[in-house]
């Protein structure tokens, strides 16, 4: 099973947003968002959170995900 990293910090930084602001804009719980942003690789990610984050950053889900290990 592979692991992925979400490029939350990169997209937030490009827009000048804090993680708190991303949380407010996306509706993704701050603690969940912080965990995702700090993780160097996860085996599972909530699909609903991915959709919300992709929408708030106006990117495709594929752009939000970096495959760390296959």
N, CA, C and O atoms as a Maestro MAE file, in Angstrom:
{
 s_m_m2io_version
 :::
 2.0.0
}

f_m_ct {
 s_m_title
 :::
 protein
 m_atom[280] {
  # First column is atom index #
  i_m_mmod_type
  r_m_x_coord
  r_m_y_coord
  r_m_z_coord
  i_m_residue_number
  s_m_chain_name
  s_m_pdb_residue_name
  s_m_pdb_atom_name
  i_m_atomic_number
  :::
  1 25 0.838 -1.183 0.000 1 A "UNK " " N  " 7
  2 3 0.000 0.000 0.000 1 A "UNK " " CA " 6
  3 2 0.884 1.247 0.000 1 A "UNK " " C  " 6
  4 15 1.885 1.297 0.715 1 A "UNK " " O  " 8
  5 25 0.524 2.241 -0.786 2 A "UNK " " N  " 7
  6 3 1.300 3.459 -0.876 2 A "UNK " " CA " 6
  7 2 0.896 4.490 0.160 2 A "UNK " " C  " 6
  8 15 -0.114 4.345 0.848 2 A "UNK " " O  " 8
  9 25 1.693 5.516 0.254 3 A "UNK " " N  " 7
  10 3 1.374 6.633 1.138 3 A "UNK " " CA " 6
  11 2 1.372 7.927 0.335 3 A "UNK " " C  " 6
  12 15 2.052 8.052 -0.684 3 A "UNK " " O  " 8
  13 25 0.597 8.876 0.819 4 A "UNK " " N  " 7
  14 3 0.491 10.164 0.150 4 A "UNK " " CA " 6
  15 2 0.738 11.293 1.134 4 A "UNK " " C  " 6
  16 15 0.583 11.139 2.346 4 A "UNK " " O  " 8
  17 25 1.125 12.427 0.580 5 A "UNK " " N  " 7
  18 3 1.280 13.651 1.351 5 A "UNK " " CA " 6
  19 2 0.410 14.696 0.674 5 A "UNK " " C  " 6
  20 15 0.403 14.811 -0.551 5 A "UNK " " O  " 8
  21 25 -0.323 15.457 1.478 6 A "UNK " " N  " 7
  22 3 -1.160 16.515 0.923 6 A "UNK " " CA " 6
  23 2 -0.380 17.822 0.904 6 A "UNK " " C  " 6
  24 15 0.281 18.173 1.881 6 A "UNK " " O  " 8
  25 25 -0.458 18.532 -0.200 7 A "UNK " " N  " 7
  26 3 0.298 19.771 -0.379 7 A "UNK " " CA " 6
  27 2 -0.483 20.978 0.152 7 A "UNK " " C  " 6
  28 15 -0.617 21.992 -0.533 7 A "UNK " " O  " 8
  29 25 -0.987 20.856 1.359 8 A "UNK " " N  " 7
  30 3 -1.809 21.895 1.973 8 A "UNK " " CA " 6
  31 2 -0.988 23.146 2.249 8 A "UNK " " C  " 6
  32 15 -1.398 24.252 1.900 8 A "UNK " " O  " 8
  33 25 0.149 22.975 2.865 9 A "UNK " " N  " 7
  34 3 0.977 24.151 3.220 9 A "UNK " " CA " 6
  35 2 1.408 24.923 1.976 9 A "UNK " " C  " 6
  36 15 1.412 26.154 1.980 9 A "UNK " " O  " 8
  37 25 1.766 24.216 0.927 10 A "UNK " " N  " 7
  38 3 2.206 24.878 -0.295 10 A "UNK " " CA " 6
  39 2 1.096 25.761 -0.869 10 A "UNK " " C  " 6
  40 15 1.323 26.922 -1.208 10 A "UNK " " O  " 8
  41 25 -0.114 25.188 -0.973 11 A "UNK " " N  " 7
  42 3 -1.233 25.940 -1.533 11 A "UNK " " CA " 6
  43 2 -1.657 27.077 -0.609 11 A "UNK " " C  " 6
  44 15 -2.009 28.157 -1.082 11 A "UNK " " O  " 8
  45 25 -1.627 26.848 0.686 12 A "UNK " " N  " 7
  46 3 -1.982 27.903 1.645 12 A "UNK " " CA " 6
  47 2 -0.980 29.057 1.562 12 A "UNK " " C  " 6
  48 15 -1.371 30.224 1.558 12 A "UNK " " O  " 8
  49 25 0.305 28.728 1.495 13 A "UNK " " N  " 7
  50 3 1.352 29.743 1.414 13 A "UNK " " CA " 6
  51 2 1.207 30.574 0.136 13 A "UNK " " C  " 6
  52 15 1.366 31.795 0.169 13 A "UNK " " O  " 8
  53 25 0.908 29.922 -0.979 14 A "UNK " " N  " 7
  54 3 0.725 30.640 -2.251 14 A "UNK " " CA " 6
  55 2 -0.368 31.695 -2.144 14 A "UNK " " C  " 6
  56 15 -0.298 32.741 -2.788 14 A "UNK " " O  " 8
  57 25 -1.374 31.413 -1.327 15 A "UNK " " N  " 7
  58 3 -2.509 32.326 -1.191 15 A "UNK " " CA " 6
  59 2 -2.383 33.265 0.010 15 A "UNK " " C  " 6
  60 15 -3.209 34.156 0.205 15 A "UNK " " O  " 8
  61 25 -1.335 33.050 0.811 16 A "UNK " " N  " 7
  62 3 -1.148 33.879 1.991 16 A "UNK " " CA " 6
  63 2 -2.109 33.530 3.120 16 A "UNK " " C  " 6
  64 15 -2.428 34.381 3.951 16 A "UNK " " O  " 8
  65 25 -2.572 32.281 3.154 17 A "UNK " " N  " 7
  66 3 -3.534 31.831 4.148 17 A "UNK " " CA " 6
  67 2 -2.843 31.033 5.247 17 A "UNK " " C  " 6
  68 15 -1.882 30.312 4.981 17 A "UNK " " O  " 8
  69 25 -3.320 31.158 6.457 18 A "UNK " " N  " 7
  70 3 -2.871 30.303 7.563 18 A "UNK " " CA " 6
  71 2 -3.687 29.011 7.510 18 A "UNK " " C  " 6
  72 15 -4.693 28.932 6.805 18 A "UNK " " O  " 8
  73 25 -3.246 28.005 8.258 19 A "UNK " " N  " 7
  74 3 -4.020 26.770 8.323 19 A "UNK " " CA " 6
  75 2 -5.396 27.012 8.936 19 A "UNK " " C  " 6
  76 15 -6.371 26.370 8.545 19 A "UNK " " O  " 8
  77 25 -5.481 27.931 9.891 20 A "UNK " " N  " 7
  78 3 -6.774 28.291 10.493 20 A "UNK " " CA " 6
  79 2 -7.714 28.837 9.420 20 A "UNK " " C  " 6
  80 15 -8.895 28.493 9.381 20 A "UNK " " O  " 8
  81 25 -7.179 29.684 8.558 21 A "UNK " " N  " 7
  82 3 -7.994 30.260 7.491 21 A "UNK " " CA " 6
  83 2 -8.425 29.192 6.493 21 A "UNK " " C  " 6
  84 15 -9.565 29.204 6.028 21 A "UNK " " O  " 8
  85 25 -7.536 28.282 6.164 22 A "UNK " " N  " 7
  86 3 -7.893 27.173 5.269 22 A "UNK " " CA " 6
  87 2 -9.016 26.355 5.900 22 A "UNK " " C  " 6
  88 15 -9.965 25.966 5.219 22 A "UNK " " O  " 8
  89 25 -8.908 26.099 7.189 23 A "UNK " " N  " 7
  90 3 -9.930 25.347 7.905 23 A "UNK " " CA " 6
  91 2 -11.285 26.052 7.827 23 A "UNK " " C  " 6
  92 15 -12.304 25.425 7.538 23 A "UNK " " O  " 8
  93 25 -11.286 27.343 8.085 24 A "UNK " " N  " 7
  94 3 -12.529 28.123 8.043 24 A "UNK " " CA " 6
  95 2 -13.125 28.140 6.645 24 A "UNK " " C  " 6
  96 15 -14.331 27.957 6.476 24 A "UNK " " O  " 8
  97 25 -12.287 28.358 5.653 25 A "UNK " " N  " 7
  98 3 -12.762 28.446 4.267 25 A "UNK " " CA " 6
  99 2 -13.263 27.109 3.742 25 A "UNK " " C  " 6
  100 15 -14.235 27.061 2.988 25 A "UNK " " O  " 8
  101 25 -12.603 26.020 4.137 26 A "UNK " " N  " 7
  102 3 -12.931 24.701 3.589 26 A "UNK " " CA " 6
  103 2 -13.980 23.945 4.395 26 A "UNK " " C  " 6
  104 15 -14.696 23.101 3.857 26 A "UNK " " O  " 8
  105 25 -14.068 24.250 5.684 27 A "UNK " " N  " 7
  106 3 -14.966 23.481 6.541 27 A "UNK " " CA " 6
  107 2 -14.341 22.204 7.067 27 A "UNK " " C  " 6
  108 15 -15.019 21.392 7.697 27 A "UNK " " O  " 8
  109 25 -13.033 22.015 6.810 28 A "UNK " " N  " 7
  110 3 -12.313 20.853 7.337 28 A "UNK " " CA " 6
  111 2 -11.844 21.211 8.748 28 A "UNK " " C  " 6
  112 15 -11.254 22.269 8.965 28 A "UNK " " O  " 8
  113 25 -12.108 20.330 9.693 29 A "UNK " " N  " 7
  114 3 -11.730 20.541 11.085 29 A "UNK " " CA " 6
  115 2 -10.251 20.916 11.176 29 A "UNK " " C  " 6
  116 15 -9.407 20.303 10.522 29 A "UNK " " O  " 8
  117 25 -9.942 21.932 11.995 30 A "UNK " " N  " 7
  118 3 -8.566 22.425 12.099 30 A "UNK " " CA " 6
  119 2 -7.590 21.339 12.536 30 A "UNK " " C  " 6
  120 15 -6.498 21.240 11.976 30 A "UNK " " O  " 8
  121 25 -7.953 20.534 13.511 31 A "UNK " " N  " 7
  122 3 -7.010 19.505 13.982 31 A "UNK " " CA " 6
  123 2 -6.744 18.472 12.891 31 A "UNK " " C  " 6
  124 15 -5.621 17.984 12.761 31 A "UNK " " O  " 8
  125 25 -7.751 18.140 12.118 32 A "UNK " " N  " 7
  126 3 -7.564 17.218 10.992 32 A "UNK " " CA " 6
  127 2 -6.652 17.849 9.949 32 A "UNK " " C  " 6
  128 15 -5.720 17.216 9.452 32 A "UNK " " O  " 8
  129 25 -6.932 19.090 9.633 33 A "UNK " " N  " 7
  130 3 -6.139 19.814 8.643 33 A "UNK " " CA " 6
  131 2 -4.678 19.915 9.073 33 A "UNK " " C  " 6
  132 15 -3.771 19.717 8.265 33 A "UNK " " O  " 8
  133 25 -4.461 20.220 10.333 34 A "UNK " " N  " 7
  134 3 -3.101 20.336 10.866 34 A "UNK " " CA " 6
  135 2 -2.364 18.994 10.768 34 A "UNK " " C  " 6
  136 15 -1.193 18.942 10.393 34 A "UNK " " O  " 8
  137 25 -3.066 17.924 11.108 35 A "UNK " " N  " 7
  138 3 -2.472 16.581 11.000 35 A "UNK " " CA " 6
  139 2 -2.081 16.285 9.556 35 A "UNK " " C  " 6
  140 15 -0.979 15.805 9.293 35 A "UNK " " O  " 8
  141 25 -2.980 16.570 8.629 36 A "UNK " " N  " 7
  142 3 -2.692 16.340 7.210 36 A "UNK " " CA " 6
  143 2 -1.509 17.192 6.745 36 A "UNK " " C  " 6
  144 15 -0.646 16.709 6.011 36 A "UNK " " O  " 8
  145 25 -1.467 18.446 7.166 37 A "UNK " " N  " 7
  146 3 -0.418 19.360 6.719 37 A "UNK " " CA " 6
  147 2 0.948 18.976 7.272 37 A "UNK " " C  " 6
  148 15 1.965 19.216 6.620 37 A "UNK " " O  " 8
  149 25 0.988 18.385 8.461 38 A "UNK " " N  " 7
  150 3 2.260 18.041 9.100 38 A "UNK " " CA " 6
  151 2 2.762 16.652 8.726 38 A "UNK " " C  " 6
  152 15 3.933 16.340 8.943 38 A "UNK " " O  " 8
  153 25 1.899 15.823 8.174 39 A "UNK " " N  " 7
  154 3 2.276 14.444 7.881 39 A "UNK " " CA " 6
  155 2 3.167 14.350 6.647 39 A "UNK " " C  " 6
  156 15 2.915 14.993 5.628 39 A "UNK " " O  " 8
  157 25 4.207 13.540 6.761 40 A "UNK " " N  " 7
  158 3 5.094 13.327 5.616 40 A "UNK " " CA " 6
  159 2 4.617 12.171 4.741 40 A "UNK " " C  " 6
  160 15 5.145 11.955 3.650 40 A "UNK " " O  " 8
  161 25 3.621 11.429 5.219 41 A "UNK " " N  " 7
  162 3 3.053 10.340 4.441 41 A "UNK " " CA " 6
  163 2 1.948 9.632 5.190 41 A "UNK " " C  " 6
  164 15 2.133 9.214 6.333 41 A "UNK " " O  " 8
  165 25 0.792 9.496 4.546 42 A "UNK " " N  " 7
  166 3 -0.366 8.847 5.164 42 A "UNK " " CA " 6
  167 2 -0.883 7.752 4.248 42 A "UNK " " C  " 6
  168 15 -0.807 7.861 3.025 42 A "UNK " " O  " 8
  169 25 -1.409 6.699 4.852 43 A "UNK " " N  " 7
  170 3 -1.993 5.614 4.071 43 A "UNK " " CA " 6
  171 2 -3.449 5.902 3.724 43 A "UNK " " C  " 6
  172 15 -3.945 5.442 2.696 43 A "UNK " " O  " 8
  173 25 -4.139 6.666 4.580 44 A "UNK " " N  " 7
  174 3 -5.538 6.989 4.330 44 A "UNK " " CA " 6
  175 2 -5.793 8.476 4.560 44 A "UNK " " C  " 6
  176 15 -5.166 9.120 5.401 44 A "UNK " " O  " 8
  177 25 -6.733 8.989 3.781 45 A "UNK " " N  " 7
  178 3 -7.152 10.382 3.895 45 A "UNK " " CA " 6
  179 2 -8.667 10.404 3.664 45 A "UNK " " C  " 6
  180 15 -9.178 9.669 2.820 45 A "UNK " " O  " 8
  181 25 -9.370 11.235 4.403 46 A "UNK " " N  " 7
  182 3 -10.817 11.359 4.249 46 A "UNK " " CA " 6
  183 2 -11.145 11.975 2.885 46 A "UNK " " C  " 6
  184 15 -10.688 13.074 2.569 46 A "UNK " " O  " 8
  185 25 -11.933 11.269 2.090 47 A "UNK " " N  " 7
  186 3 -12.262 11.731 0.746 47 A "UNK " " CA " 6
  187 2 -13.041 13.044 0.773 47 A "UNK " " C  " 6
  188 15 -12.836 13.901 -0.087 47 A "UNK " " O  " 8
  189 25 -13.921 13.208 1.739 48 A "UNK " " N  " 7
  190 3 -14.689 14.446 1.851 48 A "UNK " " CA " 6
  191 2 -13.764 15.629 2.102 48 A "UNK " " C  " 6
  192 15 -13.954 16.697 1.520 48 A "UNK " " O  " 8
  193 25 -12.768 15.452 2.958 49 A "UNK " " N  " 7
  194 3 -11.798 16.515 3.229 49 A "UNK " " CA " 6
  195 2 -11.020 16.856 1.965 49 A "UNK " " C  " 6
  196 15 -10.781 18.030 1.683 49 A "UNK " " O  " 8
  197 25 -10.623 15.840 1.202 50 A "UNK " " N  " 7
  198 3 -9.900 16.086 -0.058 50 A "UNK " " CA " 6
  199 2 -10.723 16.939 -1.011 50 A "UNK " " C  " 6
  200 15 -10.206 17.875 -1.620 50 A "UNK " " O  " 8
  201 25 -11.998 16.616 -1.138 51 A "UNK " " N  " 7
  202 3 -12.877 17.362 -2.035 51 A "UNK " " CA " 6
  203 2 -13.003 18.811 -1.567 51 A "UNK " " C  " 6
  204 15 -12.905 19.737 -2.372 51 A "UNK " " O  " 8
  205 25 -13.218 19.003 -0.276 52 A "UNK " " N  " 7
  206 3 -13.350 20.359 0.268 52 A "UNK " " CA " 6
  207 2 -12.078 21.165 0.062 52 A "UNK " " C  " 6
  208 15 -12.138 22.337 -0.309 52 A "UNK " " O  " 8
  209 25 -10.931 20.548 0.298 53 A "UNK " " N  " 7
  210 3 -9.658 21.251 0.133 53 A "UNK " " CA " 6
  211 2 -9.390 21.590 -1.330 53 A "UNK " " C  " 6
  212 15 -8.941 22.693 -1.643 53 A "UNK " " O  " 8
  213 25 -9.661 20.651 -2.214 54 A "UNK " " N  " 7
  214 3 -9.468 20.911 -3.641 54 A "UNK " " CA " 6
  215 2 -10.350 22.071 -4.093 54 A "UNK " " C  " 6
  216 15 -9.918 22.911 -4.882 54 A "UNK " " O  " 8
  217 25 -11.574 22.117 -3.599 55 A "UNK " " N  " 7
  218 3 -12.479 23.211 -3.971 55 A "UNK " " CA " 6
  219 2 -11.981 24.556 -3.458 55 A "UNK " " C  " 6
  220 15 -11.975 25.543 -4.194 55 A "UNK " " O  " 8
  221 25 -11.560 24.594 -2.186 56 A "UNK " " N  " 7
  222 3 -11.142 25.870 -1.613 56 A "UNK " " CA " 6
  223 2 -9.865 26.387 -2.280 56 A "UNK " " C  " 6
  224 15 -9.686 27.597 -2.419 56 A "UNK " " O  " 8
  225 25 -8.982 25.481 -2.690 57 A "UNK " " N  " 7
  226 3 -7.750 25.886 -3.375 57 A "UNK " " CA " 6
  227 2 -7.955 26.029 -4.886 57 A "UNK " " C  " 6
  228 15 -7.075 26.514 -5.597 57 A "UNK " " O  " 8
  229 25 -9.136 25.597 -5.370 58 A "UNK " " N  " 7
  230 3 -9.463 25.639 -6.794 58 A "UNK " " CA " 6
  231 2 -8.461 24.859 -7.632 58 A "UNK " " C  " 6
  232 15 -7.950 25.346 -8.640 58 A "UNK " " O  " 8
  233 25 -8.193 23.625 -7.183 59 A "UNK " " N  " 7
  234 3 -7.290 22.718 -7.890 59 A "UNK " " CA " 6
  235 2 -7.964 21.348 -8.004 59 A "UNK " " C  " 6
  236 15 -8.938 21.066 -7.307 59 A "UNK " " O  " 8
  237 25 -7.444 20.521 -8.872 60 A "UNK " " N  " 7
  238 3 -7.906 19.137 -8.964 60 A "UNK " " CA " 6
  239 2 -7.355 18.356 -7.771 60 A "UNK " " C  " 6
  240 15 -6.289 18.682 -7.248 60 A "UNK " " O  " 8
  241 25 -8.070 17.345 -7.352 61 A "UNK " " N  " 7
  242 3 -7.608 16.515 -6.235 61 A "UNK " " CA " 6
  243 2 -6.208 15.982 -6.526 61 A "UNK " " C  " 6
  244 15 -5.375 15.902 -5.624 61 A "UNK " " O  " 8
  245 25 -5.951 15.622 -7.762 62 A "UNK " " N  " 7
  246 3 -4.643 15.090 -8.146 62 A "UNK " " CA " 6
  247 2 -3.518 16.092 -7.884 62 A "UNK " " C  " 6
  248 15 -2.386 15.696 -7.607 62 A "UNK " " O  " 8
  249 25 -3.824 17.373 -7.970 63 A "UNK " " N  " 7
  250 3 -2.819 18.411 -7.725 63 A "UNK " " CA " 6
  251 2 -2.518 18.570 -6.237 63 A "UNK " " C  " 6
  252 15 -1.446 19.041 -5.857 63 A "UNK " " O  " 8
  253 25 -3.463 18.177 -5.414 64 A "UNK " " N  " 7
  254 3 -3.339 18.319 -3.970 64 A "UNK " " CA " 6
  255 2 -2.529 17.180 -3.344 64 A "UNK " " C  " 6
  256 15 -1.997 17.317 -2.242 64 A "UNK " " O  " 8
  257 25 -2.443 16.063 -4.057 65 A "UNK " " N  " 7
  258 3 -1.815 14.840 -3.539 65 A "UNK " " CA " 6
  259 2 -0.436 14.627 -4.146 65 A "UNK " " C  " 6
  260 15 -0.239 14.776 -5.353 65 A "UNK " " O  " 8
  261 25 0.511 14.277 -3.288 66 A "UNK " " N  " 7
  262 3 1.838 13.872 -3.740 66 A "UNK " " CA " 6
  263 2 2.037 12.426 -3.270 66 A "UNK " " C  " 6
  264 15 1.926 12.141 -2.078 66 A "UNK " " O  " 8
  265 25 2.326 11.529 -4.188 67 A "UNK " " N  " 7
  266 3 2.576 10.139 -3.816 67 A "UNK " " CA " 6
  267 2 3.982 10.056 -3.252 67 A "UNK " " C  " 6
  268 15 4.955 10.415 -3.915 67 A "UNK " " O  " 8
  269 25 4.077 9.575 -2.014 68 A "UNK " " N  " 7
  270 3 5.363 9.498 -1.323 68 A "UNK " " CA " 6
  271 2 5.997 8.129 -1.547 68 A "UNK " " C  " 6
  272 15 7.199 8.014 -1.783 68 A "UNK " " O  " 8
  273 25 5.169 7.103 -1.469 69 A "UNK " " N  " 7
  274 3 5.672 5.735 -1.601 69 A "UNK " " CA " 6
  275 2 4.581 4.870 -2.193 69 A "UNK " " C  " 6
  276 15 3.423 4.951 -1.784 69 A "UNK " " O  " 8
  277 25 4.950 4.039 -3.161 70 A "UNK " " N  " 7
  278 3 3.963 3.125 -3.779 70 A "UNK " " CA " 6
  279 2 4.185 1.725 -3.305 70 A "UNK " " C  " 6
  280 15 3.462 0.815 -3.709 70 A "UNK " " O  " 8
  :::
 }
 m_bond[279] {
  # First column is bond index #
  i_m_from
  i_m_to
  i_m_order
  :::
  1 1 2 1
  2 2 3 1
  3 3 4 2
  4 3 5 1
  5 5 6 1
  6 6 7 1
  7 7 8 2
  8 7 9 1
  9 9 10 1
  10 10 11 1
  11 11 12 2
  12 11 13 1
  13 13 14 1
  14 14 15 1
  15 15 16 2
  16 15 17 1
  17 17 18 1
  18 18 19 1
  19 19 20 2
  20 19 21 1
  21 21 22 1
  22 22 23 1
  23 23 24 2
  24 23 25 1
  25 25 26 1
  26 26 27 1
  27 27 28 2
  28 27 29 1
  29 29 30 1
  30 30 31 1
  31 31 32 2
  32 31 33 1
  33 33 34 1
  34 34 35 1
  35 35 36 2
  36 35 37 1
  37 37 38 1
  38 38 39 1
  39 39 40 2
  40 39 41 1
  41 41 42 1
  42 42 43 1
  43 43 44 2
  44 43 45 1
  45 45 46 1
  46 46 47 1
  47 47 48 2
  48 47 49 1
  49 49 50 1
  50 50 51 1
  51 51 52 2
  52 51 53 1
  53 53 54 1
  54 54 55 1
  55 55 56 2
  56 55 57 1
  57 57 58 1
  58 58 59 1
  59 59 60 2
  60 59 61 1
  61 61 62 1
  62 62 63 1
  63 63 64 2
  64 63 65 1
  65 65 66 1
  66 66 67 1
  67 67 68 2
  68 67 69 1
  69 69 70 1
  70 70 71 1
  71 71 72 2
  72 71 73 1
  73 73 74 1
  74 74 75 1
  75 75 76 2
  76 75 77 1
  77 77 78 1
  78 78 79 1
  79 79 80 2
  80 79 81 1
  81 81 82 1
  82 82 83 1
  83 83 84 2
  84 83 85 1
  85 85 86 1
  86 86 87 1
  87 87 88 2
  88 87 89 1
  89 89 90 1
  90 90 91 1
  91 91 92 2
  92 91 93 1
  93 93 94 1
  94 94 95 1
  95 95 96 2
  96 95 97 1
  97 97 98 1
  98 98 99 1
  99 99 100 2
  100 99 101 1
  101 101 102 1
  102 102 103 1
  103 103 104 2
  104 103 105 1
  105 105 106 1
  106 106 107 1
  107 107 108 2
  108 107 109 1
  109 109 110 1
  110 110 111 1
  111 111 112 2
  112 111 113 1
  113 113 114 1
  114 114 115 1
  115 115 116 2
  116 115 117 1
  117 117 118 1
  118 118 119 1
  119 119 120 2
  120 119 121 1
  121 121 122 1
  122 122 123 1
  123 123 124 2
  124 123 125 1
  125 125 126 1
  126 126 127 1
  127 127 128 2
  128 127 129 1
  129 129 130 1
  130 130 131 1
  131 131 132 2
  132 131 133 1
  133 133 134 1
  134 134 135 1
  135 135 136 2
  136 135 137 1
  137 137 138 1
  138 138 139 1
  139 139 140 2
  140 139 141 1
  141 141 142 1
  142 142 143 1
  143 143 144 2
  144 143 145 1
  145 145 146 1
  146 146 147 1
  147 147 148 2
  148 147 149 1
  149 149 150 1
  150 150 151 1
  151 151 152 2
  152 151 153 1
  153 153 154 1
  154 154 155 1
  155 155 156 2
  156 155 157 1
  157 157 158 1
  158 158 159 1
  159 159 160 2
  160 159 161 1
  161 161 162 1
  162 162 163 1
  163 163 164 2
  164 163 165 1
  165 165 166 1
  166 166 167 1
  167 167 168 2
  168 167 169 1
  169 169 170 1
  170 170 171 1
  171 171 172 2
  172 171 173 1
  173 173 174 1
  174 174 175 1
  175 175 176 2
  176 175 177 1
  177 177 178 1
  178 178 179 1
  179 179 180 2
  180 179 181 1
  181 181 182 1
  182 182 183 1
  183 183 184 2
  184 183 185 1
  185 185 186 1
  186 186 187 1
  187 187 188 2
  188 187 189 1
  189 189 190 1
  190 190 191 1
  191 191 192 2
  192 191 193 1
  193 193 194 1
  194 194 195 1
  195 195 196 2
  196 195 197 1
  197 197 198 1
  198 198 199 1
  199 199 200 2
  200 199 201 1
  201 201 202 1
  202 202 203 1
  203 203 204 2
  204 203 205 1
  205 205 206 1
  206 206 207 1
  207 207 208 2
  208 207 209 1
  209 209 210 1
  210 210 211 1
  211 211 212 2
  212 211 213 1
  213 213 214 1
  214 214 215 1
  215 215 216 2
  216 215 217 1
  217 217 218 1
  218 218 219 1
  219 219 220 2
  220 219 221 1
  221 221 222 1
  222 222 223 1
  223 223 224 2
  224 223 225 1
  225 225 226 1
  226 226 227 1
  227 227 228 2
  228 227 229 1
  229 229 230 1
  230 230 231 1
  231 231 232 2
  232 231 233 1
  233 233 234 1
  234 234 235 1
  235 235 236 2
  236 235 237 1
  237 237 238 1
  238 238 239 1
  239 239 240 2
  240 239 241 1
  241 241 242 1
  242 242 243 1
  243 243 244 2
  244 243 245 1
  245 245 246 1
  246 246 247 1
  247 247 248 2
  248 247 249 1
  249 249 250 1
  250 250 251 1
  251 251 252 2
  252 251 253 1
  253 253 254 1
  254 254 255 1
  255 255 256 2
  256 255 257 1
  257 257 258 1
  258 258 259 1
  259 259 260 2
  260 259 261 1
  261 261 262 1
  262 262 263 1
  263 263 264 2
  264 263 265 1
  265 265 266 1
  266 266 267 1
  267 267 268 2
  268 267 269 1
  269 269 270 1
  270 270 271 1
  271 271 272 2
  272 271 273 1
  273 273 274 1
  274 274 275 1
  275 275 276 2
  276 275 277 1
  277 277 278 1
  278 278 279 1
  279 279 280 2
  :::
 }
}
